[in-house]
Amino acid sequence: MNEQKRNEIIGRWRAGASIRQIARDLRLARNTVSKVLAQVHAQRDGDGHAARSRRSRMLDPYESIVQELLARYPELTAVRLLEELRQRGFRGGYTMVRQRLAELRPKSAPAPVIRFETAPGAQAQMDYAVHDIDFTAEGRRRVSLFSYILGHSRRQYLRFVESQDMATTLSEHMRAFAHLGGVAATCLYDNMKVVVTGYENDVPIYNPRFLAFATHYGFRPVACRPRRPQTKGKVERPFFYVETSLLNGRSFETLNHLNEITAWWLANVADVRELRQFGKTPLQLHQEELPHLIPLPAQPYDVWPVIYRVVNVDRLISYGRNGYSVPWRFIGSTLPVRVTETEVVIYSPQVEEITRHALLPATATGQRSVHKEHCPSEDARHRQAQLEERFVELGETGRRFLEGLLRTQRYGKDQAQRVLALLGSYTRGDLIAALERAARYGAYSHAAVERILSVQAQPKSTLESLAEHERRHLPPWLDEEPVSPRPTSDYQPLCDQEPTDHAEPTELSDDAPAGGAAPEGP
């Protein structure tokens, strides 16, 4: 509020305009106009009570009642006070009651936040901050800043990332540990889902996968109470420092360029600034703290997820809205895929590595990474032999259908690939039944098989797909029907036998059941 605007409000008020009219004409809130008028009156009259507007004088006859109620009930709300005053004939509104109550009620000072220092190696704090950055080469993007800071030395690790998922969070922890030369005994977190899955009786329930990671590195995660940012002040406060020192007055071409500048800034600015309360730099304090950190394990934690993907008719598995090629003989198969920070590694159903691709950028959409050797063979005989190998896996029905398809269709090999791709949507048994029906009526085409499946089968879920994938690679004897239990009537003769008085106790062997000798037979 500048002085010119204040002068305009006073001028209109002197001219007889109402507060509502002044607020409407000047596009201000009525409370703002009232506050300006009260301040001016208080300055002119030298009386703090004159700060109230003329309408608030309606409360003067009820002043003793207000004082009495407030003395008896210190937590009295403006709504309850208004109800009591209305019963005594008050005709004013809620706003003036609330304002008067705020003047009379003693203002409680906020509880002081006590700064506490931790012993070397005892505590670290971790958090994310979100930034929208205009990259000169990539355009405007939203990125997250991962921050891990040691509580004693204030030395920290920073890196901008594209997401806050589990794999990213764990991998950035590992980078922070390596950067700082060890791990603090405890680490404070807010209630991010990768760390805390929920609460039970105000007790945090930690994510089992994150707990396994913490166990591997030997530290204990501690979830802070919600809505108490001062608990993690050592990691919250530096975010402002990052905005004013690192991001302010700089432009960045790409995310990689931003992280390069961040690494330089950490080493040449943040680590070497002098902390006033200690008279030392974070780098100097870190040298004192380093011997107290938990040493890094010899084997790093495996953070990268393994997922399953179905190979489509174009010989691609999908990840992150992009496609990655596999040899075309795997069309329709459900394959395990391991996604790291830089690569996509694809395995066969027997968990043997098939191929690997460079991970496409997260900003890419609809792109394909295709290896030339994954394309169908230009040798027609070799390609047909590969098709025959896949259809033989479907039994005699599959072999017979492929022969009819190649015999009757001009582009039979292409249609055969599309038929195999249906294994990604339907169970093996449903596809075999559809091939049998199509062959019976001489309907040797992909379209015919797809129509039959749409009528007599339901697409399988992801869980069914994985179950079928696992079952096909079990040993044959595990897939056999289990032996059914024998009826109790078979055991009735054993219960009818009278025990003899001279029966000697029999020592049961390890193979005999506890109730006596087992009957012969399954």
C-alpha positions, 0 to 999 in steps of 0.5 A: 500500500503506497502513500498515494493510495492511502491519500486517495482513500482518506480523500474519498472518505472525507467526501462522504463515500462509504467503505464499500464504495471506496473498496469497489472504486479502488478495487481493494478489499473492504478490510484493507480500506477499514485498516487504512482509515483506522490507522490514520485516525489513530495517528491523528487522535493519538489514541490507540482505541480510535483505530476502530471504525465508527461502526465498532462504537456499537460495541461500546455499551457491551464492553463490560460484558465482552471483558467479563466473558473473555476473563471467564473463557480465555479461548472464547471464539468470536462466533460464540461471543456474537451469540451471547451479545445478540441475546443481549440486544447487540445488532452489529456484525461478526467482523467488528466482534472479531476485530475487538476480540483480537484487540483484547485477547492477549497474543500468545508468543509462538513457541521458540524453535531451539536450534540443536546440534548433532554429534559428528556422524549422528544425523543427516537430513534429506528432502526434495524441492521442485523447480520449473526451469527454462532450459535454453535447449530443452524448453521449460521443464519441471525438475526435482532437486535431491538434497542430502546434508550432514547435520554436523558439518552442513556439507551436502550433496545436491542433484537435479533429477526428473522424478522422485520415484523409488529407484531415483531416490535410492540411487541418489542416496548412493551418490550422496554417500559416495560424495560424502565418504560415508553414511550418517547413523540416522536420516530425517525424512518427511512423509514421502511415499518412498519412505513412509507408506502410512501411519498406524496409531501415529507410528510411521509404517516404513516402506519395506524396500526402503528399509531394506536399503537402509539396512544394507547401508546401516542407517536408521530412517526417522520420519518427522511429524507432519507439518513441522518443517523446522524439524528438518531445518538444516535441509529446508533452509539451504533450498533458499540458498540454492535459489539465491546463489545457484539458480539466480542469475544463471541460465542452463542449456539442459538438465545435464548442464544444470547438474554440471554447474551444480557440482561446480557450485558445491565444490567452489561456493557451498563447501568453502563458505564460512559458517558464522556460528562455527567460524569454519567451512562445511568442507573443514567441518566435514573432515572432522566428521568423516571418521565418524561416518558409517563406511560404505559396503563393498557391494552397492545396493541393487536399486534398479527395478525388474519389470515384465513386458509383452513383445508386440507385433513390431518386435518392441517392448514398451517403457516410458512411452518409447519402444525397444526392439528384441529379436522377432522370434520373441513376438508375443512373449512376456519378457523380464526387463531391467531398467537402469539409469542409462540402459534397458536390459532385456532377458529371455524367459530363461533369464538369459540376456537377449539385448540391451539398449541405451535408455531414451530420454524421459522427455522423448515420446513415441521413439524407437530404439531398434537393433538391425539384427532384431529385424526378420531375416531376409532369407525366406527359408530361415524366417519360415524355419523360425516361425515353424519353431514358434508354432510347434511350441503351440502343439500339433494345432499350431503346426497345422495352422501355420501350414495352412496360413502359409499355403493360402495367404500371400503374406502368410509370414507377416500374418503369422507374426501377428498371430503370435503377438496375440499371446500377449493378450490371450492365454496360450490355451485360448489361442490354441483353441482359436487356432483349432477352430480356425483350422477346422473351418479353413479360416487361415488368417490372423483376422479369423483367429482374432474374431474367434478369440473376441467371441469365446475368450477373455483377454488375460490380466497382467497377473495371469500373463506372469503366472503363465510365463512362470508355469511354462518354465517349471519342471514338468513334474511340478505341473502335474496334478497333485495326489488327491487325499484318500477318503477317511473310510480307508483308515476306519479299520485302523480305528476299529482294531482293539489294542492288545495288553501285551503290545510292545511300544514301537519306536517310529522311524523318521519316515513314519507318520505320528499316528502309526504305520502308513498304509501302502499306496499313494 
